[in-house]
Amino acid sequence: MCMPIASETPPPTEAGAKKTGRRANPAIDGPRDRTVCFMLSEAEKEAVDRLAFCMNLTRSGILAKIVADFVRATETSKDGRNAEKQLAVYLTQCRTAVKKRGTLADEALPGMKGKNQ
């Protein structure tokens, strides 16, 4: 699974460049045009897809938000403590979204049929 991470500069746009169809992610500040890849099991990927569906974000948007705040939370500074609080708030938001839309996600996503019941 690949996930974009923060960059100082926005990605270059060229005349006639093909659009990728990525959705805007208001939960993430700034452009993310660098890719980081890591492995997930099929079950973990499906769980991330389910959460992304419930939050109405892309898979990479969900993962970028979690990773960015988690890394910031490892610092012992005030910013680190604030990031830790933001992670807790985001977890609550995710739980609420799954509670509201989890059943719909299970029906909509092919890999989730028969799971989480």
ChimeraX attribute file (.defattr): number of C-alpha atoms within 10 A of each C-alpha:
attribute: neighborCount
match mode: 1-to-1
recipient: residues
	/A:1	12
	/A:2	13
	/A:3	18
	/A:4	16
	/A:5	19
	/A:6	16
	/A:7	12
	/A:8	9
	/A:9	10
	/A:10	11
	/A:11	11
	/A:12	7
	/A:13	9
	/A:14	7
	/A:15	5
	/A:16	6
	/A:17	8
	/A:18	8
	/A:19	7
	/A:20	6
	/A:21	6
	/A:22	7
	/A:23	10
	/A:24	10
	/A:25	16
	/A:26	9
	/A:27	12
	/A:28	15
	/A:29	9
	/A:30	14
	/A:31	15
	/A:32	19
	/A:33	16
	/A:34	12
	/A:35	12
	/A:36	11
	/A:37	9
	/A:38	7
	/A:39	9
	/A:40	11
	/A:41	9
	/A:42	10
	/A:43	11
	/A:44	11
	/A:45	15
	/A:46	16
	/A:47	16
	/A:48	18
	/A:49	21
	/A:50	24
	/A:51	22
	/A:52	21
	/A:53	22
	/A:54	22
	/A:55	21
	/A:56	15
	/A:57	18
	/A:58	18
	/A:59	19
	/A:60	20
	/A:61	23
	/A:62	22
	/A:63	17
	/A:64	20
	/A:65	17
	/A:66	16
	/A:67	15
	/A:68	15
	/A:69	19
	/A:70	16
	/A:71	12
	/A:72	17
	/A:73	20
	/A:74	13
	/A:75	13
	/A:76	9
	/A:77	11
	/A:78	10
	/A:79	14
	/A:80	17
	/A:81	15
	/A:82	14
	/A:83	20
	/A:84	19
	/A:85	14
	/A:86	16
	/A:87	20
	/A:88	12
	/A:89	12
	/A:90	16
	/A:91	13
	/A:92	12
	/A:93	13
	/A:94	17
	/A:95	16
	/A:96	14
	/A:97	17
	/A:98	19
	/A:99	11
	/A:100	13
	/A:101	17
	/A:102	20
	/A:103	16
	/A:104	13
	/A:105	19
	/A:106	19
	/A:107	13
	/A:108	13
	/A:109	13
	/A:110	10
	/A:111	16
	/A:112	19
	/A:113	13
	/A:114	9
	/A:115	9
	/A:116	9
	/A:117	7
